[in-house]
Amino acid sequence: MSKRSELLRLFLAEQRDPEPFYRRLAADAVDRLPFSVAGARVLDLGCGPGHYTRALRDAGAVVLPIDLDPAEFSLPGGPPGAEVVGDGTALPVGTGALDGVLCSNMLEHTPDPNDVIAELERVVRPGGWIWLSWTNWYSPWGGHDISPWHYLGPRLGLAAYERLRHRQPKNEPGVSLFPVHVGKTLHELRSRPGVRIIDAVPRYYPSQRWILHVPALREIATWNCLVVLERTAA
């Protein structure tokens, strides 16, 4: 079975057994990093139970795992070890103190994604890197638990989900899930003189990078957007 097929199989089982999917996703992400992390000081922002923290440590990085919600540390597979409770818009890290940041699928869980991006820029040294991915709102999984009802909008989508499933979703739109769009976020990143985009691709099918150059289509077809940034000396 190919890596992609295996990842799809694990994704389809994610609701009932999340740990194998996220562990495999983390290992695959670190495997595909376009640079070595051995000896690097890396922040895992939105670390949850620590799947990416462990994958980075296995690759030789010195990792600081941070999450806003301490309950996330105790999810299956956790805790990450040496974890810190912290806000992505006000990180307890000195300016330029890190070689890199890995921030996977956290951006859509903050009402202030641009403030998070500014903070990541602040804590990474010039020449360092930022690996940033998020589930874009109009992708098939943009509403997370309430998908595909999120296409009705945050309010109506939530109402439809609750009516049909008779329960609250883990991530409620407007509370712990917020629309984040590909075009708008790429524009924000390009406007920041302190970072430079090295690569931007659909995370789960990176060979189809052309999708990100097509407005409207990219908002749906990207599914999950991955951007790799270099911290410049601006």
C-alpha positions as CSV (number, residue, x, y, z in Angstrom):
1,M,0.0,0.0,0.0
2,S,1.4,3.4,-0.9
3,K,2.0,6.1,1.7
4,R,-0.9,8.2,0.3
5,S,-3.3,5.3,0.3
6,E,-2.3,4.4,3.9
7,L,-2.8,8.0,5.0
8,L,-6.2,8.1,3.4
9,R,-7.2,4.8,5.2
10,L,-6.1,6.2,8.5
11,F,-7.9,9.5,7.9
12,L,-11.2,7.7,7.2
13,A,-10.8,6.0,10.6
14,E,-9.7,9.2,12.4
15,Q,-13.0,9.9,14.2
16,R,-12.9,6.6,16.0
17,D,-9.2,6.1,16.3
18,P,-7.3,9.4,15.8
19,E,-3.8,8.5,17.1
20,P,-2.5,6.3,14.2
21,F,-3.5,9.0,11.6
22,Y,-1.9,11.9,13.5
23,R,1.2,9.9,14.3
24,R,1.7,8.9,10.7
25,L,0.9,12.5,9.5
26,A,3.5,13.9,11.8
27,A,6.2,11.4,10.8
28,D,5.5,12.1,7.1
29,A,5.6,15.9,7.6
30,V,9.0,15.8,9.3
31,D,10.3,13.3,6.7
32,R,9.4,15.8,4.0
33,L,10.9,18.9,5.5
34,P,13.3,20.5,2.9
35,F,16.1,20.9,5.5
36,S,17.7,19.1,8.4
37,V,16.3,19.7,11.9
38,A,19.2,17.9,13.7
39,G,20.2,20.2,16.6
40,A,17.7,22.9,15.7
41,R,15.6,24.7,18.3
42,V,12.1,24.2,17.1
43,L,8.7,25.3,18.4
44,D,5.8,22.9,17.9
45,L,2.8,25.4,18.1
46,G,-0.6,23.8,18.7
47,C,1.3,20.7,19.7
48,G,-1.7,18.8,21.2
49,P,-0.6,15.4,22.5
50,G,2.8,15.8,20.8
51,H,2.8,13.8,17.6
52,Y,4.9,16.4,15.8
53,T,7.0,17.0,18.9
54,R,8.0,13.3,19.0
55,A,8.7,13.2,15.3
56,L,10.9,16.3,15.4
57,R,12.8,14.9,18.5
58,D,13.3,11.6,16.7
59,A,14.9,13.7,13.9
60,G,17.3,15.3,16.4
61,A,15.6,18.6,17.1
62,V,15.3,20.3,20.5
63,V,11.6,21.0,20.7
64,L,9.4,23.3,22.7
65,P,5.8,22.1,22.5
66,I,3.2,24.8,23.2
67,D,-0.6,24.6,23.2
68,L,-3.3,27.0,24.5
69,D,-5.5,24.3,25.9
70,P,-3.8,22.0,28.5
71,A,-6.5,19.4,27.9
72,E,-5.0,18.8,24.5
73,F,-1.8,17.4,26.1
74,S,-3.8,14.4,27.5
75,L,-5.4,13.3,24.2
76,P,-4.4,9.8,22.9
77,G,-0.7,9.7,22.4
78,G,0.1,12.4,24.9
79,P,1.6,14.2,26.7
80,P,4.5,15.4,24.6
81,G,6.9,16.0,27.5
82,A,8.2,19.4,28.6
83,E,5.0,21.0,27.3
84,V,4.1,24.6,28.0
85,V,0.7,26.3,28.0
86,G,0.9,29.4,25.8
87,D,-1.0,31.7,23.5
88,G,0.1,31.7,19.8
89,T,-0.4,35.5,19.7
90,A,1.9,36.1,22.7
91,L,4.4,33.3,22.9
92,P,6.6,32.9,26.0
93,V,9.7,32.9,23.7
94,G,12.4,35.5,23.1
95,T,12.7,37.4,19.8
96,G,14.8,35.4,17.3
97,A,15.3,32.6,19.8
98,L,14.3,29.8,17.5
99,D,15.7,28.1,14.4
100,G,12.3,27.1,13.2
101,V,8.5,26.7,13.9
102,L,6.2,23.9,12.9
103,C,2.6,24.8,13.2
104,S,0.2,22.2,11.9
105,N,-3.5,22.7,11.6
106,M,-3.7,25.3,14.3
107,L,-4.3,28.5,12.3
108,E,-8.0,27.7,11.8
109,H,-8.5,27.4,15.6
110,T,-7.6,31.1,16.4
111,P,-9.7,34.2,15.7
112,D,-6.4,36.1,15.0
113,P,-4.4,34.2,12.4
114,N,-2.5,37.3,11.3
115,D,-1.4,37.9,14.9
116,V,-0.1,34.3,15.1
117,I,1.8,34.8,11.9
118,A,3.4,38.0,13.2
119,E,4.4,36.2,16.4
120,L,6.0,33.3,14.5
121,E,8.0,35.8,12.5
122,R,9.1,37.4,15.8
123,V,10.4,34.3,17.5
124,V,12.4,32.9,14.6
125,R,15.9,34.1,13.8
126,P,16.9,35.5,10.4
127,G,17.7,32.5,8.2
128,G,15.3,30.3,10.1
129,W,12.1,28.7,8.8
130,I,8.4,28.4,9.5
131,W,6.3,25.4,8.4
132,L,2.7,26.4,8.5
133,S,-0.4,24.4,7.5
134,W,-4.1,24.9,8.0
135,T,-7.4,23.5,6.7
136,N,-8.9,26.1,4.5
137,W,-12.6,26.9,5.2
138,Y,-14.0,26.0,1.8
139,S,-12.2,22.7,1.6
140,P,-14.3,19.5,2.0
141,W,-13.0,19.3,5.6
142,G,-13.1,23.0,6.3
143,G,-15.8,22.7,8.9
144,H,-14.1,19.8,10.7
145,D,-16.8,17.9,12.6
146,I,-19.6,19.8,10.9
147,S,-18.4,19.2,7.4
148,P,-20.0,19.3,4.8
149,W,-22.6,21.5,6.5
150,H,-20.1,24.3,6.8
151,Y,-20.9,25.2,3.2
152,L,-24.1,26.6,4.6
153,G,-22.0,29.1,6.6
154,P,-20.8,28.9,10.2
155,R,-24.1,29.5,11.9
156,L,-26.5,27.5,9.6
157,G,-23.9,24.7,9.3
158,L,-23.6,24.3,13.0
159,A,-27.4,24.3,13.4
160,A,-27.7,21.6,10.6
161,Y,-25.0,19.4,12.3
162,E,-26.6,19.6,15.7
163,R,-30.1,18.8,14.3
164,L,-28.8,15.8,12.4
165,R,-26.2,14.5,14.9
166,H,-27.9,15.5,18.2
167,R,-24.6,16.6,19.7
168,Q,-22.2,19.5,19.9
169,P,-19.1,19.3,17.6
170,K,-15.7,19.3,19.2
171,N,-14.8,22.5,17.3
172,E,-17.6,25.0,17.2
173,P,-17.5,27.7,14.5
174,G,-16.9,31.1,16.1
175,V,-15.6,29.5,19.3
176,S,-12.7,27.2,18.5
177,L,-13.0,27.1,14.7
178,F,-12.7,30.1,12.3
179,P,-12.7,30.5,8.5
180,V,-9.1,30.8,7.1
181,H,-8.8,31.2,3.4
182,V,-5.9,30.4,1.0
183,G,-5.8,33.6,-1.0
184,K,-6.1,35.9,1.9
185,T,-3.5,34.2,3.9
186,L,-1.0,34.0,1.0
187,H,-1.5,37.7,0.5
188,E,-0.8,38.4,4.2
189,L,2.4,36.3,4.0
190,R,3.6,38.0,0.8
191,S,3.0,41.4,2.4
192,R,5.3,40.8,5.4
193,P,8.9,41.9,4.7
194,G,10.2,39.6,7.5
195,V,9.3,36.4,5.7
196,R,9.7,34.9,2.2
197,I,7.6,32.1,0.8
198,I,9.8,29.2,-0.2
199,D,7.0,26.9,-1.2
200,A,3.2,26.7,-1.1
201,V,1.4,23.5,-2.0
202,P,-1.7,21.4,-1.2
203,R,-0.3,19.5,1.7
204,Y,-1.7,16.1,0.8
205,Y,-0.9,16.2,-2.9
206,P,2.0,18.6,-3.2
207,S,2.7,17.7,-6.8
208,Q,-0.5,19.6,-7.7
209,R,0.9,23.0,-6.6
210,W,-0.7,24.7,-9.6
211,I,-4.0,24.6,-7.7
212,L,-2.7,27.4,-5.5
213,H,-2.4,29.7,-8.5
214,V,-6.0,29.5,-9.4
215,P,-8.3,31.8,-7.4
216,A,-11.6,30.3,-6.2
217,L,-10.5,26.7,-7.2
218,R,-7.7,26.8,-4.6
219,E,-10.2,27.6,-1.8
220,I,-12.0,24.3,-2.4
221,A,-9.4,22.0,-4.0
222,T,-6.4,22.6,-1.8
223,W,-8.0,20.8,1.2
224,N,-5.1,21.6,3.5
225,C,-2.7,24.4,2.6
226,L,1.0,24.1,3.4
227,V,3.4,27.1,3.3
228,V,7.1,26.9,4.0
229,L,8.7,30.3,4.9
230,E,12.2,31.6,5.3
231,R,12.7,34.2,8.0
232,T,14.5,37.1,6.3
233,A,16.6,39.8,7.9
234,A,14.1,42.6,7.1
